[in-house]
Structures are given as C-alpha cells and as structure tokens.
Amino acid sequence: MKKIIIHKISSLEPEALTLIIETFMQFEAPDYSEEGVRSFEAFLNSKEQMAKLEMFGAYDDEKLVGIIAGQDGLSHICLFFVDAKHQCLGIGRKLWEHLLGNSEAARITVNSSPYAVKIYHRLGFRDLSCEQIADGMRYTPMEYLKTAK
C-alpha cells in the first residue's frame, strides 16, 4: 500500500458507487431485510439525493479504496465505506479525520448500520438512542461533538 491520498470526488462517480454497493452487500446487507436493501439501493440510484452529498475518496495509488460522504455542511454522514481488502489499515480513520477537518459543524450525526456501530464508537461517536428500523433499514442514531481547543 502506497501513501493514501484523500480528495473530493463526485457522488455520482461510477467507481464510488461500485465500491459502495459491493461493500454494502458484503458487510451490511446481511443485517437488513430485503426491504432495507431495496431502500438503500433506491437512495444510491436517486441522482437528486446523491447530488446533495459532499463526498471524499481515499486512493491507494490510483485505486479508490474508501469513501465518506456527508450532507448539510458535512454535519451528517450518509455514506462511509472502505473496500474489504483495505479495512483495518487506518483508511476509515483518515477519511473521518478529513471530513471532520472540512466540517464547520459543532455536532456531526450518523445513522449507523449494525455493522459500523463499534467503528463509530472508536471514532468518538456516542449513541443517541437504541437501534431503530425505517424502510427496512436497521440503524442506531449517533453523534460526535467537537470540543473547543
């Protein structure tokens, strides 16, 4: 693995969408109902919804290996995926730190999938309530509060 480079990318970039759906199907879809998987795919296929996102990609050489996307001035994380072969290498943390450094929000929220709850806890998020289900998608509402330095 060479040095990971992170920069802003289009949320409609085919390479990003492929990484998202492949990683989702491998790690998150097993925790969702069929309705939940369809809901997630509908979100990805909505050009209107995807255009609202600000997305950053992590590149190993010229290969996209991870993405993080937020909306509302990067105050809410909508998508956060690292390719299976590149997990546990610090890429997710680098993506998170990049989003955090580019967000002016004092509070960042996420609706975490069951698979990612522990990951978000390691990044400093706390649960806002117990797991919920909407449109077949299981999630735990979480928040990260920036501290004044």
Residue pairs with C-beta under 8 A, 6 or more apart in sequence:
1 60
1 86
1 89
2 60
2 61
4 58
4 59
4 60
4 65
4 91
4 94
5 58
5 59
6 56
6 57
6 58
6 59
6 94
6 95
6 98
7 56
7 57
7 59
8 54
8 55
8 56
8 57
9 16
9 55
9 56
9 57
9 64
9 67
10 16
10 55
11 50
11 51
11 53
11 54
11 55
11 69
12 47
12 50
12 51
13 55
13 57
15 64
16 55
16 57
16 64
16 67
17 44
19 64
19 65
19 66
19 67
19 81
19 83
20 44
20 67
20 79
20 81
21 41
21 44
22 83
23 81
23 82
23 83
23 84
24 40
24 81
25 37
26 84
27 84
27 115
28 40
28 113
28 114
28 115
28 116
29 36
29 37
29 40
31 113
31 114
31 115
31 138
32 40
32 113
32 136
32 137
32 138
33 136
34 136
35 135
35 136
36 133
36 135
36 136
36 137
36 138
37 136
38 136
39 135
39 136
39 137
40 137
43 49
43 50
44 50
52 71
53 69
53 70
53 71
53 78
53 79
54 69
54 70
54 71
54 74
54 102
55 67
55 68
55 69
55 79
56 67
56 68
56 69
56 95
56 98
56 99
56 102
57 64
57 66
57 67
58 64
58 65
58 66
58 67
58 82
58 91
58 94
58 95
59 65
60 86
60 91
64 83
65 82
65 83
65 85
65 86
65 91
66 81
66 82
66 83
66 86
66 91
66 92
66 95
67 79
67 80
67 81
67 95
68 77
68 79
68 80
68 92
68 95
68 96
68 98
68 99
69 77
69 78
69 79
69 80
70 76
70 77
70 78
70 99
70 103
70 108
71 78
72 105
73 103
73 104
73 105
74 99
74 102
74 103
74 104
74 105
74 108
75 103
75 105
75 107
75 108
75 109
76 108
76 109
76 110
77 99
77 108
77 109
77 110
80 92
80 95
80 96
80 110
80 116
82 91
82 92
82 95
92 119
92 123
93 123
96 123
99 108
100 108
100 144
100 146
105 146
106 145
106 146
107 143
107 144
107 145
107 146
108 143
108 144
108 146
109 128
109 141
109 142
109 143
109 144
110 120
110 125
110 141
110 142
110 143
110 144
111 139
111 140
111 141
111 142
112 119
112 120
112 125
112 139
112 140
112 141
112 142
113 137
113 138
113 139
114 131
114 138
114 139
114 140
117 127
117 140
117 142
120 142
120 144
123 144
124 144
125 142
125 143
125 144
126 142
126 143
126 144
127 140
127 141
127 142
128 140
128 141
128 142
128 143
129 140
129 141
130 140
131 138
131 139
131 140
132 138
132 139
132 140
132 141
133 139
